């Protein structure tokens, strides 16, 4: 999977389907947000959308 | 809701996170799963309660156990924002290369690329200074600044 350089969401595409930014193979750390409305982790990370995210993208 | 620490087989942290996501579709009550790169053999699972998490890991491959104590979000928030690998490196610093073909060599930092988290160095023992670009994690700072 690749990670969006801007919003950090993981995708198989070469551009992010949500923000249109290019994606990168070089990422680290893994966060799955299932229910952002009930998650303190998602709130702290500023994520409002369910999905799989990278914590660090280069 | 609370955050729990789940022990996993080392190297299977992402797999266990994915298995939790699958299990959450069946059981609900799991809100987020965090697998920081720095932490090997452990992940954080945010869920409704301890019993839910315990029940899920009972039949899960690669998951070993969970710690009894809950963790607070403040204790793990630093994992959400990993620092840059070049955050503590400045131009002119003397560093030691800790991996790669030049492992053990000392070098002077000549350029820093914050976006790529790479640095360019010149080996101190080289007859002709040739710039080498390496990742920020590949060096250890020896001296703040030369001179």
N, CA and C atoms of all chains as a GROMACS GRO file, in nm:
protein
  615
    1UNK      N    1   0.083  -0.121   0.000
    1UNK     CA    2   0.000   0.000   0.000
    1UNK      C    3   0.086   0.126   0.000
    2UNK      N    4   0.027   0.234  -0.047
    2UNK     CA    5   0.098   0.363  -0.050
    2UNK      C    6   0.024   0.462   0.041
    3UNK      N    7   0.098   0.562   0.085
    3UNK     CA    8   0.038   0.659   0.176
    3UNK      C    9   0.036   0.797   0.113
    4UNK      N   10  -0.073   0.867   0.133
    4UNK     CA   11  -0.085   1.005   0.081
    4UNK      C   12   0.012   1.094   0.158
    5UNK      N   13   0.086   1.175   0.085
    5UNK     CA   14   0.184   1.263   0.150
    5UNK      C   15   0.118   1.372   0.233
    6UNK      N   16  -0.009   1.402   0.203
    6UNK     CA   17  -0.077   1.511   0.273
    6UNK      C   18  -0.165   1.457   0.388
    7UNK      N   19  -0.260   1.368   0.352
    7UNK     CA   20  -0.355   1.326   0.456
    7UNK      C   21  -0.317   1.192   0.521
    8UNK      N   22  -0.212   1.127   0.469
    8UNK     CA   23  -0.156   1.004   0.527
    8UNK      C   24  -0.245   0.880   0.512
    9UNK      N   25  -0.356   0.892   0.439
    9UNK     CA   26  -0.442   0.774   0.424
    9UNK      C   27  -0.372   0.673   0.331
   10UNK      N   28  -0.393   0.544   0.358
   10UNK     CA   29  -0.328   0.440   0.278
   10UNK      C   30  -0.420   0.399   0.164
   11UNK      N   31  -0.361   0.384   0.047
   11UNK     CA   32  -0.436   0.350  -0.074
   11UNK      C   33  -0.345   0.270  -0.166
   12UNK      N   34  -0.403   0.207  -0.268
   12UNK     CA   35  -0.320   0.137  -0.366
   12UNK      C   36  -0.289   0.225  -0.487
   13UNK      N   37  -0.350   0.343  -0.491
   13UNK     CA   38  -0.334   0.431  -0.607
   13UNK      C   39  -0.210   0.520  -0.597
   14UNK      N   40  -0.173   0.578  -0.712
   14UNK     CA   41  -0.055   0.666  -0.711
   14UNK      C   42  -0.092   0.809  -0.674
   15UNK      N   43  -0.221   0.841  -0.676
   15UNK     CA   44  -0.265   0.970  -0.621
   15UNK      C   45  -0.375   0.944  -0.518
   16UNK      N   46  -0.382   1.031  -0.420
   16UNK     CA   47  -0.479   1.011  -0.312
   16UNK      C   48  -0.621   1.029  -0.364
   17UNK      N   49  -0.712   0.933  -0.340
   17UNK     CA   50  -0.849   0.946  -0.389
   17UNK      C   51  -0.928   1.054  -0.315
   18UNK      N   52  -0.876   1.102  -0.204
   18UNK     CA   53  -0.949   1.202  -0.126
   18UNK      C   54  -0.899   1.344  -0.148
   19UNK      N   55  -0.764   1.362  -0.148
   19UNK     CA   56  -0.715   1.500  -0.161
   19UNK      C   57  -0.634   1.521  -0.289
   20UNK      N   58  -0.611   1.416  -0.368
   20UNK     CA   59  -0.545   1.434  -0.497
   20UNK      C   60  -0.394   1.446  -0.490
   21UNK      N   61  -0.338   1.443  -0.370
   21UNK     CA   62  -0.192   1.454  -0.352
   21UNK      C   63  -0.125   1.324  -0.397
   22UNK      N   64   0.004   1.330  -0.431
   22UNK     CA   65   0.074   1.209  -0.470
   22UNK      C   66   0.095   1.118  -0.348
   23UNK      N   67   0.110   0.989  -0.376
   23UNK     CA   68   0.130   0.895  -0.266
   23UNK      C   69   0.273   0.842  -0.266
   24UNK      N   70   0.312   0.782  -0.156
   24UNK     CA   71   0.451   0.737  -0.140
   24UNK      C   72   0.455   0.595  -0.083
   25UNK      N   73   0.554   0.519  -0.130
   25UNK     CA   74   0.576   0.383  -0.076
   25UNK      C   75   0.649   0.388   0.057
   26UNK      N   76   0.710   0.503   0.082
   26UNK     CA   77   0.797   0.517   0.199
   26UNK      C   78   0.717   0.572   0.317
   27UNK      N   79   0.660   0.481   0.395
   27UNK     CA   80   0.582   0.525   0.511
   27UNK      C   81   0.607   0.432   0.629
   28UNK      N   82   0.574   0.481   0.747
   28UNK     CA   83   0.597   0.402   0.870
   28UNK      C   84   0.481   0.424   0.967
   29UNK      N   85   0.462   0.327   1.053
   29UNK     CA   86   0.357   0.337   1.155
   29UNK      C   87   0.221   0.315   1.092
   30UNK      N   88   0.132   0.249   1.167
   30UNK     CA   89   0.005   0.206   1.108
   30UNK      C   90  -0.108   0.239   1.206
   31UNK      N   91  -0.210   0.306   1.154
   31UNK     CA   92  -0.325   0.342   1.238
   31UNK      C   93  -0.453   0.309   1.162
   32UNK      N   94  -0.538   0.231   1.225
   32UNK     CA   95  -0.669   0.202   1.164
   32UNK      C   96  -0.774   0.274   1.247
   33UNK      N   97  -0.849   0.359   1.181
   33UNK     CA   98  -0.959   0.429   1.248
   33UNK      C   99  -1.090   0.363   1.202
   34UNK      N  100  -1.164   0.310   1.297
   34UNK     CA  101  -1.289   0.241   1.264
   34UNK      C  102  -1.408   0.333   1.294
   35UNK      N  103  -1.407   0.392   1.412
   35UNK     CA  104  -1.518   0.479   1.452
   35UNK      C  105  -1.461   0.611   1.506
   36UNK      N  106  -1.438   0.708   1.416
   36UNK     CA  107  -1.374   0.833   1.459
   36UNK      C  108  -1.454   0.911   1.564
   37UNK      N  109  -1.587   0.889   1.567
   37UNK     CA  110  -1.669   0.963   1.663
   37UNK      C  111  -1.649   0.916   1.807
   38UNK      N  112  -1.604   0.791   1.822
   38UNK     CA  113  -1.586   0.737   1.956
   38UNK      C  114  -1.439   0.718   1.993
   39UNK      N  115  -1.349   0.755   1.902
   39UNK     CA  116  -1.208   0.724   1.924
   39UNK      C  117  -1.128   0.845   1.972
   40UNK      N  118  -1.061   0.826   2.087
   40UNK     CA  119  -0.974   0.932   2.138
   40UNK      C  120  -0.848   0.941   2.053
   41UNK      N  121  -0.804   0.825   2.003
   41UNK     CA  122  -0.683   0.823   1.918
   41UNK      C  123  -0.708   0.904   1.790
   42UNK      N  124  -0.824   0.880   1.727
   42UNK     CA  125  -0.858   0.953   1.604
   42UNK      C  126  -0.871   1.102   1.632
   43UNK      N  127  -0.930   1.136   1.745
   43UNK     CA  128  -0.949   1.277   1.781
   43UNK      C  129  -0.812   1.345   1.798
   44UNK      N  130  -0.722   1.278   1.871
   44UNK     CA  131  -0.589   1.332   1.894
   44UNK      C  132  -0.512   1.349   1.763
   45UNK      N  133  -0.531   1.251   1.672
   45UNK     CA  134  -0.460   1.255   1.544
   45UNK      C  135  -0.528   1.350   1.445
   46UNK      N  136  -0.644   1.400   1.482
   46UNK     CA  137  -0.718   1.493   1.395
   46UNK      C  138  -0.782   1.424   1.276
   47UNK      N  139  -0.822   1.299   1.294
   47UNK     CA  140  -0.880   1.222   1.182
   47UNK      C  141  -1.031   1.208   1.202
   48UNK      N  142  -1.104   1.247   1.100
   48UNK     CA  143  -1.251   1.243   1.109
   48UNK      C  144  -1.312   1.137   1.018
   49UNK      N  145  -1.226   1.071   0.943
   49UNK     CA  146  -1.277   0.974   0.846
   49UNK      C  147  -1.223   0.834   0.880
   50UNK      N  148  -1.309   0.730   0.879
   50UNK     CA  149  -1.256   0.595   0.903
   50UNK      C  150  -1.160   0.555   0.790
   51UNK      N  151  -1.063   0.472   0.823
   51UNK     CA  152  -0.969   0.428   0.720
   51UNK      C  153  -0.838   0.385   0.781
   52UNK      N  154  -0.747   0.347   0.692
   52UNK     CA  155  -0.613   0.307   0.736
   52UNK      C  156  -0.517   0.420   0.704
   53UNK      N  157  -0.434   0.452   0.801
   53UNK     CA  158  -0.344   0.566   0.786
   53UNK      C  159  -0.200   0.528   0.820
   54UNK      N  160  -0.105   0.599   0.759
   54UNK     CA  161   0.036   0.589   0.798
   54UNK      C  162   0.063   0.700   0.898
   55UNK      N  163   0.155   0.675   0.993
   55UNK     CA  164   0.187   0.779   1.090
   55UNK      C  165   0.293   0.875   1.037
   56UNK      N  166   0.378   0.822   0.950
   56UNK     CA  167   0.485   0.905   0.895
   56UNK      C  168   0.501   0.873   0.746
   57UNK      N  169   0.504   0.975   0.663
   57UNK     CA  170   0.518   0.956   0.518
   57UNK      C  171   0.633   1.042   0.467
   58UNK      N  172   0.715   0.984   0.379
   58UNK     CA  173   0.823   1.062   0.319
   58UNK      C  174   0.798   1.079   0.170
   59UNK      N  175  -1.512   0.384   2.688
   59UNK     CA  176  -1.407   0.341   2.596
   59UNK      C  177  -1.270   0.354   2.661
   60UNK      N  178  -1.178   0.268   2.617
   60UNK     CA  179  -1.045   0.269   2.677
   60UNK      C  180  -0.944   0.216   2.577
   61UNK      N  181  -0.817   0.241   2.609
   61UNK     CA  182  -0.710   0.194   2.520
   61UNK      C  183  -0.634   0.083   2.591
   62UNK      N  184  -0.614  -0.028   2.520
   62UNK     CA  185  -0.548  -0.145   2.579
   62UNK      C  186  -0.422  -0.179   2.499
   63UNK      N  187  -0.328  -0.242   2.568
   63UNK     CA  188  -0.204  -0.285   2.504
   63UNK      C  189  -0.217  -0.434   2.474
   64UNK      N  190  -0.202  -0.472   2.348
   64UNK     CA  191  -0.211  -0.612   2.308
   64UNK      C  192  -0.073  -0.658   2.264
   65UNK      N  193  -0.029  -0.770   2.320
   65UNK     CA  194   0.100  -0.828   2.280
   65UNK      C  195   0.080  -0.909   2.152
   66UNK      N  196   0.174  -0.894   2.059
   66UNK     CA  197   0.164  -0.969   1.934
   66UNK      C  198   0.296  -1.041   1.908
   67UNK      N  199   0.292  -1.130   1.813
   67UNK     CA  200   0.417  -1.190   1.768
   67UNK      C  201   0.497  -1.080   1.700
   68UNK      N  202   0.627  -1.073   1.727
   68UNK     CA  203   0.710  -0.966   1.670
   68UNK      C  204   0.706  -0.975   1.516
   69UNK      N  205   0.682  -0.863   1.454
   69UNK     CA  206   0.675  -0.858   1.307
   69UNK      C  207   0.533  -0.874   1.254
   70UNK      N  208   0.440  -0.907   1.341
   70UNK     CA  209   0.302  -0.930   1.297
   70UNK      C  210   0.208  -0.820   1.347
   71UNK      N  211   0.264  -0.707   1.386
   71UNK     CA  212   0.182  -0.599   1.445
   71UNK      C  213   0.073  -0.551   1.348
   72UNK      N  214   0.112  -0.530   1.221
   72UNK     CA  215   0.012  -0.481   1.123
   72UNK      C  216  -0.093  -0.586   1.094
   73UNK      N  217  -0.050  -0.712   1.087
   73UNK     CA  218  -0.147  -0.821   1.064
   73UNK      C  219  -0.250  -0.827   1.175
   74UNK      N  220  -0.202  -0.816   1.299
   74UNK     CA  221  -0.294  -0.822   1.413
   74UNK      C  222  -0.390  -0.702   1.408
   75UNK      N  223  -0.337  -0.586   1.371
   75UNK     CA  224  -0.423  -0.467   1.358
   75UNK      C  225  -0.534  -0.494   1.255
   76UNK      N  226  -0.495  -0.554   1.142
   76UNK     CA  227  -0.595  -0.585   1.038
   76UNK      C  228  -0.697  -0.688   1.088
   77UNK      N  229  -0.650  -0.785   1.166
   77UNK     CA  230  -0.742  -0.886   1.219
   77UNK      C  231  -0.842  -0.823   1.316
   78UNK      N  232  -0.794  -0.726   1.394
   78UNK     CA  233  -0.885  -0.653   1.485
   78UNK      C  234  -0.990  -0.576   1.405
   79UNK      N  235  -0.945  -0.518   1.294
   79UNK     CA  236  -1.041  -0.442   1.212
   79UNK      C  237  -1.150  -0.536   1.160
   80UNK      N  238  -1.107  -0.655   1.115
   80UNK     CA  239  -1.205  -0.754   1.066
   80UNK      C  240  -1.301  -0.795   1.178
   81UNK      N  241  -1.240  -0.822   1.295
   81UNK     CA  242  -1.322  -0.866   1.408
   81UNK      C  243  -1.422  -0.758   1.450
   82UNK      N  244  -1.382  -0.633   1.432
   82UNK     CA  245  -1.470  -0.523   1.473
   82UNK      C  246  -1.598  -0.519   1.390
   83UNK      N  247  -1.588  -0.567   1.266
   83UNK     CA  248  -1.708  -0.570   1.179
   83UNK      C  249  -1.811  -0.667   1.236
   84UNK      N  250  -1.760  -0.770   1.302
   84UNK     CA  251  -1.847  -0.872   1.360
   84UNK      C  252  -1.899  -0.830   1.498
   85UNK      N  253  -1.807  -0.776   1.577
   85UNK     CA  254  -1.843  -0.750   1.717
   85UNK      C  255  -1.877  -0.603   1.745
   86UNK      N  256  -1.830  -0.512   1.656
   86UNK     CA  257  -1.841  -0.370   1.688
   86UNK      C  258  -1.749  -0.340   1.805
   87UNK      N  259  -1.766  -0.227   1.868
   87UNK     CA  260  -1.700  -0.194   1.995
   87UNK      C  261  -1.547  -0.180   1.988
   88UNK      N  262  -1.491  -0.181   1.869
   88UNK     CA  263  -1.348  -0.148   1.852
   88UNK      C  264  -1.346  -0.019   1.770
   89UNK      N  265  -1.272   0.082   1.821
   89UNK     CA  266  -1.279   0.213   1.758
   89UNK      C  267  -1.154   0.251   1.678
   90UNK      N  268  -1.039   0.204   1.724
   90UNK     CA  269  -0.915   0.234   1.652
   90UNK      C  270  -0.806   0.138   1.695
   91UNK      N  271  -0.709   0.117   1.605
   91UNK     CA  272  -0.594   0.031   1.636
   91UNK      C  273  -0.469   0.105   1.592
   92UNK      N  274  -0.370   0.109   1.681
   92UNK     CA  275  -0.247   0.183   1.653
   92UNK      C  276  -0.128   0.089   1.664
   93UNK      N  277  -0.048   0.084   1.556
   93UNK     CA  278   0.072   0.000   1.555
   93UNK      C  279   0.193   0.089   1.521
   94UNK      N  280   0.254   0.151   1.623
   94UNK     CA  281   0.369   0.238   1.594
   94UNK      C  282   0.490   0.156   1.551
   95UNK      N  283   0.570   0.215   1.465
   95UNK     CA  284   0.687   0.146   1.412
   95UNK      C  285   0.790   0.118   1.523
   96UNK      N  286   0.797   0.210   1.619
   96UNK     CA  287   0.898   0.200   1.725
   96UNK      C  288   0.871   0.085   1.821
   97UNK      N  289   0.749   0.037   1.824
   97UNK     CA  290   0.710  -0.061   1.924
   97UNK      C  291   0.696  -0.198   1.859
   98UNK      N  292   0.788  -0.286   1.890
   98UNK     CA  293   0.782  -0.420   1.830
   98UNK      C  294   0.716  -0.516   1.928
   99UNK      N  295   0.618  -0.591   1.878
   99UNK     CA  296   0.552  -0.690   1.962
   99UNK      C  297   0.435  -0.637   2.043
  100UNK      N  298   0.397  -0.513   2.022
  100UNK     CA  299   0.282  -0.456   2.092
  100UNK      C  300   0.201  -0.366   1.999
  101UNK      N  301   0.070  -0.364   2.017
  101UNK     CA  302  -0.013  -0.264   1.950
  101UNK      C  303  -0.112  -0.207   2.052
  102UNK      N  304  -0.172  -0.095   2.020
  102UNK     CA  305  -0.274  -0.035   2.106
  102UNK      C  306  -0.410  -0.053   2.041
  103UNK      N  307  -0.504  -0.101   2.119
  103UNK     CA  308  -0.639  -0.122   2.068
  103UNK      C  309  -0.735  -0.039   2.152
  104UNK      N  310  -0.809   0.046   2.085
  104UNK     CA  311  -0.908   0.129   2.156
  104UNK      C  312  -1.045   0.064   2.138
  105UNK      N  313  -1.106   0.029   2.247
  105UNK     CA  314  -1.234  -0.041   2.239
  105UNK      C  315  -1.327  -0.005   2.352
  106UNK      N  316  -1.445  -0.064   2.346
  106UNK     CA  317  -1.549  -0.035   2.445
  106UNK      C  318  -1.505  -0.076   2.586
  107UNK      N  319  -1.454  -0.199   2.596
  107UNK     CA  320  -1.409  -0.247   2.728
  107UNK      C  321  -1.309  -0.362   2.712
  108UNK      N  322  -1.251  -0.399   2.824
  108UNK     CA  323  -1.146  -0.501   2.827
  108UNK      C  324  -1.197  -0.637   2.778
  109UNK      N  325  -1.318  -0.671   2.817
  109UNK     CA  326  -1.373  -0.803   2.782
  109UNK      C  327  -1.384  -0.820   2.630
  110UNK      N  328  -1.426  -0.714   2.564
  110UNK     CA  329  -1.440  -0.720   2.417
  110UNK      C  330  -1.305  -0.753   2.353
  111UNK      N  331  -1.202  -0.680   2.396
  111UNK     CA  332  -1.068  -0.700   2.338
  111UNK      C  333  -1.018  -0.840   2.371
  112UNK      N  334  -1.037  -0.881   2.495
  112UNK     CA  335  -0.991  -1.012   2.541
  112UNK      C  336  -1.058  -1.124   2.461
  113UNK      N  337  -1.189  -1.108   2.439
  113UNK     CA  338  -1.264  -1.210   2.365
  113UNK      C  339  -1.212  -1.222   2.221
  114UNK      N  340  -1.178  -1.108   2.161
  114UNK     CA  341  -1.130  -1.110   2.022
  114UNK      C  342  -0.994  -1.178   2.012
  115UNK      N  343  -0.903  -1.148   2.106
  115UNK     CA  344  -0.768  -1.205   2.091
  115UNK      C  345  -0.762  -1.354   2.126
  116UNK      N  346  -0.863  -1.403   2.195
  116UNK     CA  347  -0.863  -1.543   2.236
  116UNK      C  348  -0.846  -1.637   2.116
  117UNK      N  349  -0.909  -1.603   2.005
  117UNK     CA  350  -0.901  -1.690   1.887
  117UNK      C  351  -0.818  -1.629   1.775
  118UNK      N  352  -0.741  -1.527   1.808
  118UNK     CA  353  -0.668  -1.457   1.702
  118UNK      C  354  -0.526  -1.508   1.687
  119UNK      N  355  -0.490  -1.534   1.562
  119UNK     CA  356  -0.354  -1.576   1.530
  119UNK      C  357  -0.261  -1.457   1.551
  120UNK      N  358  -0.143  -1.481   1.596
  120UNK     CA  359  -0.036  -1.381   1.616
  120UNK      C  360  -0.056  -1.292   1.738
  121UNK      N  361  -0.177  -1.290   1.795
  121UNK     CA  362  -0.196  -1.211   1.916
  121UNK      C  363  -0.166  -1.299   2.035
  122UNK      N  364  -0.091  -1.246   2.132
  122UNK     CA  365  -0.046  -1.328   2.243
  122UNK      C  366  -0.130  -1.310   2.370
  123UNK      N  367  -0.145  -1.186   2.408
  123UNK     CA  368  -0.208  -1.156   2.537
  123UNK      C  369  -0.238  -1.007   2.540
  124UNK      N  370  -0.295  -0.961   2.650
  124UNK     CA  371  -0.310  -0.816   2.666
  124UNK      C  372  -0.273  -0.777   2.808
  125UNK      N  373  -0.227  -0.653   2.824
  125UNK     CA  374  -0.193  -0.607   2.957
  125UNK      C  375  -0.321  -0.568   3.031
  126UNK      N  376  -0.322  -0.591   3.161
  126UNK     CA  377  -0.442  -0.563   3.240
  126UNK      C  378  -0.472  -0.414   3.249
  127UNK      N  379  -0.364  -0.336   3.255
  127UNK     CA  380  -0.380  -0.192   3.276
  127UNK      C  381  -0.418  -0.120   3.146
  128UNK      N  382  -0.511  -0.027   3.157
  128UNK     CA  383  -0.544   0.058   3.043
  128UNK      C  384  -0.438   0.166   3.029
  129UNK      N  385  -0.421   0.219   2.909
  129UNK     CA  386  -0.328   0.332   2.894
  129UNK      C  387  -0.410   0.458   2.860
  130UNK      N  388  -0.357   0.570   2.904
  130UNK     CA  389  -0.423   0.698   2.875
  130UNK      C  390  -0.373   0.748   2.740
  131UNK      N  391  -0.456   0.825   2.674
  131UNK     CA  392  -0.419   0.879   2.542
  131UNK      C  393  -0.291   0.964   2.551
  132UNK      N  394  -0.272   1.033   2.665
  132UNK     CA  395  -0.153   1.118   2.682
  132UNK      C  396  -0.024   1.035   2.682
  133UNK      N  397  -0.035   0.909   2.725
  133UNK     CA  398   0.085   0.824   2.731
  133UNK      C  399   0.128   0.776   2.592
  134UNK      N  400   0.037   0.776   2.497
  134UNK     CA  401   0.072   0.721   2.364
  134UNK      C  402   0.064   0.825   2.253
  135UNK      N  403   0.027   0.949   2.286
  135UNK     CA  404   0.006   1.045   2.177
  135UNK      C  405   0.136   1.077   2.102
  136UNK      N  406   0.251   1.062   2.170
  136UNK     CA  407   0.376   1.090   2.099
  136UNK      C  408   0.400   0.992   1.983
  137UNK      N  409   0.339   0.874   1.990
  137UNK     CA  410   0.352   0.778   1.879
  137UNK      C  411   0.277   0.827   1.754
  138UNK      N  412   0.176   0.912   1.776
  138UNK     CA  413   0.095   0.961   1.662
  138UNK      C  414   0.171   1.063   1.578
  139UNK      N  415   0.270   1.127   1.640
  139UNK     CA  416   0.345   1.231   1.568
  139UNK      C  417   0.494   1.199   1.578
  140UNK      N  418   0.543   1.099   1.503
  140UNK     CA  419   0.684   1.062   1.513
  140UNK      C  420   0.774   1.178   1.470
  141UNK      N  421   0.880   1.207   1.546
  141UNK     CA  422   0.967   1.318   1.508
  141UNK      C  423   1.047   1.287   1.382
  142UNK      N  424   1.089   1.392   1.314
  142UNK     CA  425   1.169   1.374   1.193
  142UNK      C  426   1.303   1.312   1.229
  143UNK      N  427   1.353   1.226   1.140
  143UNK     CA  428   1.481   1.159   1.164
  143UNK      C  429   1.598   1.257   1.159
  144UNK      N  430   1.573   1.377   1.104
  144UNK     CA  431   1.682   1.475   1.095
  144UNK      C  432   1.659   1.592   1.192
  145UNK      N  433   1.566   1.574   1.285
  145UNK     CA  434   1.528   1.684   1.376
  145UNK      C  435   1.647   1.733   1.460
  146UNK      N  436   1.736   1.642   1.499
  146UNK     CA  437   1.846   1.682   1.587
  146UNK      C  438   1.979   1.698   1.513
  147UNK      N  439   1.972   1.705   1.382
  147UNK     CA  440   2.096   1.714   1.303
  147UNK      C  441   2.106   1.852   1.240
  148UNK      N  442   2.226   1.909   1.247
  148UNK     CA  443   2.250   2.041   1.186
  148UNK      C  444   2.372   2.032   1.095
  149UNK      N  445   2.377   2.123   1.000
  149UNK     CA  446   2.493   2.129   0.909
  149UNK      C  447   2.620   2.157   0.991
  150UNK      N  448   2.728   2.089   0.956
  150UNK     CA  449   2.854   2.108   1.026
  150UNK      C  450   2.877   2.007   1.138
  151UNK      N  451   2.774   1.935   1.175
  151UNK     CA  452   2.789   1.833   1.281
  151UNK      C  453   2.875   1.716   1.232
  152UNK      N  454   2.944   1.654   1.326
  152UNK     CA  455   3.019   1.533   1.294
  152UNK      C  456   2.933   1.414   1.336
  153UNK      N  457   2.914   1.323   1.242
  153UNK     CA  458   2.827   1.207   1.268
  153UNK      C  459   2.903   1.078   1.236
  154UNK      N  460   2.851   0.970   1.290
  154UNK     CA  461   2.905   0.838   1.255
  154UNK      C  462   2.797   0.764   1.178
  155UNK      N  463   2.834   0.702   1.068
  155UNK     CA  464   2.736   0.624   0.992
  155UNK      C  465   2.718   0.490   1.064
  156UNK      N  466   2.594   0.454   1.092
  156UNK     CA  467   2.569   0.334   1.172
  156UNK      C  468   2.519   0.215   1.090
  157UNK      N  469   2.493   0.238   0.962
  157UNK     CA  470   2.456   0.125   0.875
  157UNK      C  471   2.494   0.158   0.731
  158UNK      N  472   2.478   0.061   0.645
  158UNK     CA  473   2.513   0.081   0.505
  158UNK      C  474   2.660   0.050   0.478
  159UNK      N  475   2.704   0.072   0.354
  159UNK     CA  476   2.842   0.034   0.316
  159UNK      C  477   2.950   0.114   0.388
  160UNK      N  478   2.915   0.231   0.441
  160UNK     CA  479   3.015   0.313   0.511
  160UNK      C  480   2.999   0.306   0.662
  161UNK      N  481   2.941   0.199   0.710
  161UNK     CA  482   2.918   0.180   0.853
  161UNK      C  483   3.049   0.198   0.932
  162UNK      N  484   3.042   0.277   1.038
  162UNK     CA  485   3.161   0.298   1.122
  162UNK      C  486   3.242   0.420   1.083
  163UNK      N  487   3.218   0.473   0.963
  163UNK     CA  488   3.294   0.590   0.916
  163UNK      C  489   3.240   0.718   0.982
  164UNK      N  490   3.331   0.812   1.005
  164UNK     CA  491   3.288   0.942   1.057
  164UNK      C  492   3.274   1.038   0.940
  165UNK      N  493   3.178   1.130   0.952
  165UNK     CA  494   3.152   1.221   0.840
  165UNK      C  495   3.101   1.354   0.891
  166UNK      N  496   3.113   1.456   0.803
  166UNK     CA  497   3.063   1.590   0.838
  166UNK      C  498   2.935   1.616   0.758
  167UNK      N  499   2.834   1.670   0.824
  167UNK     CA  500   2.706   1.697   0.757
  167UNK      C  501   2.718   1.825   0.674
  168UNK      N  502   2.684   1.814   0.546
  168UNK     CA  503   2.695   1.932   0.460
  168UNK      C  504   2.558   1.985   0.415
  169UNK      N  505   2.457   1.898   0.418
  169UNK     CA  506   2.324   1.943   0.372
  169UNK      C  507   2.217   1.856   0.438
  170UNK      N  508   2.103   1.917   0.464
  170UNK     CA  509   1.991   1.843   0.526
  170UNK      C  510   1.867   1.861   0.440
  171UNK      N  511   1.801   1.751   0.408
  171UNK     CA  512   1.675   1.756   0.333
  171UNK      C  513   1.563   1.715   0.429
  172UNK      N  514   1.492   1.815   0.480
  172UNK     CA  515   1.388   1.789   0.580
  172UNK      C  516   1.273   1.706   0.524
  173UNK      N  517   1.234   1.734   0.400
  173UNK     CA  518   1.118   1.665   0.343
  173UNK      C  519   1.145   1.515   0.326
  174UNK      N  520   1.263   1.483   0.277
  174UNK     CA  521   1.297   1.342   0.255
  174UNK      C  522   1.360   1.278   0.378
  175UNK      N  523   1.392   1.360   0.478
  175UNK     CA  524   1.460   1.315   0.599
  175UNK      C  525   1.591   1.247   0.564
  176UNK      N  526   1.664   1.312   0.475
  176UNK     CA  527   1.794   1.263   0.433
  176UNK      C  528   1.900   1.370   0.462
  177UNK      N  529   2.023   1.325   0.481
  177UNK     CA  530   2.132   1.421   0.497
  177UNK      C  531   2.245   1.387   0.400
  178UNK      N  532   2.319   1.490   0.360
  178UNK     CA  533   2.435   1.469   0.275
  178UNK      C  534   2.558   1.491   0.362
  179UNK      N  535   2.650   1.396   0.355
  179UNK     CA  536   2.770   1.404   0.438
  179UNK      C  537   2.896   1.385   0.353
  180UNK      N  538   3.008   1.428   0.409
  180UNK     CA  539   3.138   1.401   0.347
  180UNK      C  540   3.221   1.321   0.447
  181UNK      N  541   3.276   1.210   0.403
  181UNK     CA  542   3.354   1.125   0.493
  181UNK      C  543   3.482   1.196   0.535
  182UNK      N  544   3.515   1.192   0.664
  182UNK     CA  545   3.633   1.263   0.714
  182UNK      C  546   3.763   1.200   0.667
  183UNK      N  547   3.765   1.068   0.655
  183UNK     CA  548   3.889   0.999   0.618
  183UNK      C  549   3.912   0.986   0.468
  184UNK      N  550   3.818   1.034   0.389
  184UNK     CA  551   3.832   1.019   0.244
  184UNK      C  552   3.937   1.117   0.191
  185UNK      N  553   4.016   1.073   0.095
  185UNK     CA  554   4.120   1.158   0.036
  185UNK      C  555   4.054   1.274  -0.039
  186UNK      N  556   3.949   1.242  -0.115
  186UNK     CA  557   3.875   1.344  -0.190
  186UNK      C  558   3.735   1.350  -0.129
  187UNK      N  559   3.687   1.468  -0.089
  187UNK     CA  560   3.553   1.474  -0.028
  187UNK      C  561   3.442   1.446  -0.129
  188UNK      N  562   3.380   1.332  -0.116
  188UNK     CA  563   3.270   1.296  -0.204
  188UNK      C  564   3.140   1.302  -0.124
  189UNK      N  565   3.043   1.380  -0.172
  189UNK     CA  566   2.917   1.386  -0.095
  189UNK      C  567   2.838   1.256  -0.104
  190UNK      N  568   2.791   1.210   0.009
  190UNK     CA  569   2.710   1.088   0.015
  190UNK      C  570   2.577   1.125   0.081
  191UNK      N  571   2.467   1.082   0.022
  191UNK     CA  572   2.337   1.112   0.082
  191UNK      C  573   2.284   0.986   0.150
  192UNK      N  574   2.249   1.000   0.277
  192UNK     CA  575   2.199   0.886   0.355
  192UNK      C  576   2.072   0.927   0.430
  193UNK      N  577   2.000   0.828   0.476
  193UNK     CA  578   1.879   0.856   0.555
  193UNK      C  579   1.917   0.904   0.696
  194UNK      N  580   1.830   0.984   0.752
  194UNK     CA  581   1.857   1.041   0.884
  194UNK      C  582   1.881   0.936   0.991
  195UNK      N  583   1.815   0.819   0.978
  195UNK     CA  584   1.830   0.714   1.079
  195UNK      C  585   1.966   0.644   1.069
  196UNK      N  586   2.035   0.668   0.959
  196UNK     CA  587   2.160   0.595   0.936
  196UNK      C  588   2.280   0.660   1.004
  197UNK      N  589   2.259   0.768   1.077
  197UNK     CA  590   2.373   0.833   1.142
  197UNK      C  591   2.348   0.855   1.290
  198UNK      N  592   2.459   0.866   1.361
  198UNK     CA  593   2.455   0.897   1.504
  198UNK      C  594   2.541   1.023   1.523
  199UNK      N  595   2.486   1.122   1.593
  199UNK     CA  596   2.560   1.247   1.610
  199UNK      C  597   2.675   1.225   1.709
  200UNK      N  598   2.796   1.265   1.669
  200UNK     CA  599   2.913   1.252   1.757
  200UNK      C  600   2.947   1.387   1.820
  201UNK      N  601   2.951   1.491   1.736
  201UNK     CA  602   2.988   1.625   1.784
  201UNK      C  603   2.887   1.725   1.730
  202UNK      N  604   2.852   1.821   1.816
  202UNK     CA  605   2.752   1.921   1.775
  202UNK      C  606   2.798   1.996   1.651
  203UNK      N  607   2.912   2.060   1.660
  203UNK     CA  608   2.967   2.135   1.546
  203UNK      C  609   3.117   2.118   1.546
  204UNK      N  610   3.173   2.118   1.425
  204UNK     CA  611   3.318   2.103   1.415
  204UNK      C  612   3.388   2.229   1.464
  205UNK      N  613   3.501   2.213   1.532
  205UNK     CA  614   3.582   2.327   1.571
  205UNK      C  615   3.557   2.376   1.711
   0.00000   0.00000   0.00000
